[in-house]
Amino acid sequence: MTFAYDKAGFAIAGSGSLSIDGTAVADATVAAFVSRGITHYFGSELSSKVIGEQKRRADAGNPMSEAEVDAYKAETRAAFLARAIAGEIGMGSRGPSADPTEAEAERLAWAEVQVVLGQNGIKPAGKGADRKWAFGNGSFTKDELVERRMAKHGERLMAEAKKDLDKKAKAKAKFAAHVADQGLDL
């Protein structure tokens, strides 16, 4: 069996066999699996990542221009392709999850950093992991900027994060009670 698929500039070809529970799968089915996988990964997941970044920046008061959206999309697509080529898709490489309050505080810190950078007209140099913002007497990565913000404002950010998470938990509990009161079932 051989198959080839080309969509949105990404070509995949393969040969060999695939069986599930000892039953050979038809070539058309394998092609459909590949097609759906590529469409999902380079379509839905890519769009979700771009839309999420647009929302984060807009919420921080630093909306993306069309050129920035296009550049972020191209950068993200290239990273997705690199992961696909490296065989890292679907490998589930999650480590231990971060403390939710700390993660929320860091998200808030980054939002504040973006506002401050935007207000001062400071744009990043470089792409992807090499992105740095230059000001004062140094050049800083996103992680370094978040770390600096946490060092200066960590106590306030942690309190705000806890407040935000408590608010979300209360809203979730209220919604769950509402659903229970309605007697809804599956």
HELIX and SHEET records of a PDB file:
HELIX    1   1 ASP A   27  THR A   39  1                                  13    
HELIX    2   2 HIS A   40  GLU A   45  3                                   6    
HELIX    3   3 LEU A   46  ASP A   59  1                                  14    
HELIX    4   4 GLU A   66  ILE A   85  1                                  20    
HELIX    5   5 PRO A  100  GLN A  119  1                                  20    
HELIX    6   6 GLY A  128  ASP A  130  5                                   3    
HELIX    7   7 LYS A  142  GLN A  182  1                                  41    
SHEET    1   A 2 THR A   2  LYS A   7  0                                        
SHEET    2   A 2 PHE A  10  SER A  15 -1                                        
SHEET    1   B 2 SER A  19  ILE A  20  0                                        
SHEET    2   B 2 THR A  23  ALA A  24 -1                                        
SHEET    1   C 2 TRP A 133  PHE A 135  0                                        
SHEET    2   C 2 GLY A 138  PHE A 140 -1                                        
END                                                                             
